[in-house]
Amino acid sequence: MKTVAIALAATTALTALPAAAQELNVVGSWSSLPLNQQYETPFWTETLPANSDITVTMTTHDQMGLGVADVYRLLGQGVYDVGMTVADYAVADAPELEGLDVPLVATDAASAREMIEAARPMVEDIYADTFNSKVLAIAPYPPQVVFCNAEVGSLADLEGKKVRASGRMTAKLLEALGAEGINVAFSEVPGALQKGVVDCAVTGAGSGYSAGWWEVSTHLMPIPLGGWDPVVTAMNMDKWNSLDAATQETIQSQLKTEFEDPAWATAQTALENDIACLTGQGSGECAGDVRDMTLVEVSEDDFAKAAEILKSEVLPGWAERAGADWAQRWNDSVGQVVGVTVATN
């Protein structure tokens, strides 16, 4: 009896101990861009540890020298616990993922978030099936606009030009507009613009400002030709399943209120601010000097033409790549929100 009592006492003492702190290895998106600097890194290294028993070791995929297409592949293999980058980087593995960020159908942050939330159940299934990962958050870069180191006055002037796209669907749209879509890594764009490898390039206005694209570009066309380039934050599914329910809830609730919501709240004003910093038109709080790029206003006719090409050519092409089942699922969710139906065979 004495032995049993000692054993029970020991068991009781063990169960009374607090759960061991969780440790997460986190790989963020581009270290030089505002999303990482203002939201990702502060959340994972400061906010979450301060509000939980979770400790975090963090780097970014560019600091690790990872190929962007490998970020989610390695996440699924358990090389690290949490990974995040632009969803469009993963479409070679999952073409259905292109439906997360369709250009031109969301022209402000509120409608973009509504579109992306409608797509989220699809995205969660894609990441679970293709990357063995749990989707935790989807945050935006600002709208993907057009930087040109060439004289352009309208969308029609992109015809015949070599343009670096921000994703596969954007590349298809550019080709349908008569441009040549060129695949150039983000970090290599300034050199490509300077050397004439590309005439124009698509990225967020803030990203282009931070990366110095204004040094090798003359004209800025603020049409959301590349959509919003959403960044998906996901956790390795095995790691996720190893966490207790309370820890899972803490991570999800903190990510929504302290990361996703603030990132979306500033997405619209960030575009206006960044355009002002790049062109000197308007007032903005700039990390550096105000630049003097030429601001090119796109006409309603140009915009309508591009949107029609998107619906008649680009989206049906995506439906063929993704498959009719995914296209129908998109119609029933995202399509209902944006008022667009993809034709399927």
NORWO-V187471 format. One record per backbone hydrogen bond with DSSP energy under -1.0 kcal/mol. CO is the residue of the C=O (numbers start at 0). NH is the residue of the N-H. Records with the same first field share a line. If there is no record, write none. Layout:
CO: NH ; NH
//
This chain:
0: 4
1: 5
2: 6
3: 7
4: 8
5: 9
6: 10
7: 11
8: 12
9: 13
10: 14
11: 15
13: 16
21: 54
23: 56
24: 80 ; 81
25: 58
26: 83
27: 60
29: 32
32: 36
33: 37
34: 38 ; 39
35: 40
38: 42
39: 43
40: 44
41: 45 ; 46
42: 47
45: 49
46: 50
54: 23
56: 25
58: 27
59: 63
60: 65
66: 69
69: 73
70: 74
71: 75
72: 76
73: 78
74: 77
80: 235
81: 26
82: 233
84: 231
85: 88
86: 89
87: 90
89: 92 ; 93
93: 96
94: 97
95: 98
96: 99
97: 100
107: 111
108: 112
109: 113
110: 114
111: 115
112: 116
113: 117
114: 118
118: 122
119: 123
120: 124
121: 125
122: 126
123: 127
124: 128
125: 129
126: 130 ; 132
131: 236
133: 234
136: 232
138: 230
143: 225
144: 202
145: 220
146: 200
147: 217 ; 218
153: 156
154: 157
155: 158
157: 160
160: 179
161: 198 ; 199
162: 181
163: 201
166: 170
167: 171
168: 172
169: 173
170: 174
171: 175
172: 176
173: 178
174: 177
177: 159
179: 162
181: 164
184: 187
185: 188
187: 191
188: 192
189: 193
190: 194
191: 196 ; 197
198: 148
199: 163
200: 146
202: 144
203: 207
204: 208
205: 209
206: 210
207: 212
208: 211
211: 214
212: 215
217: 293
218: 147
219: 295
220: 145 ; 222
222: 224
223: 103 ; 226
226: 143
227: 140
229: 86
230: 138
231: 84
232: 135 ; 136
233: 82
234: 133
235: 239
236: 240
239: 242
243: 247
244: 248
245: 249
246: 250
247: 251
248: 252
249: 253
250: 254
251: 255
252: 256
253: 257
254: 258 ; 259
255: 260
258: 262
259: 263
260: 264
261: 265
265: 269
266: 270
267: 271
268: 272
269: 273
270: 274
271: 275
272: 276
273: 277
274: 278
275: 279
276: 290
277: 292
293: 219
298: 302
299: 303
300: 304
301: 305
302: 306
303: 307
304: 308
305: 309
306: 310
307: 311
308: 312 ; 313
309: 314
312: 316
313: 317
314: 318
315: 319
316: 320
317: 321
318: 322
322: 326
323: 327
324: 328
325: 329
326: 330
327: 331
329: 332 ; 334
332: 336
333: 337
334: 338 ; 339
//
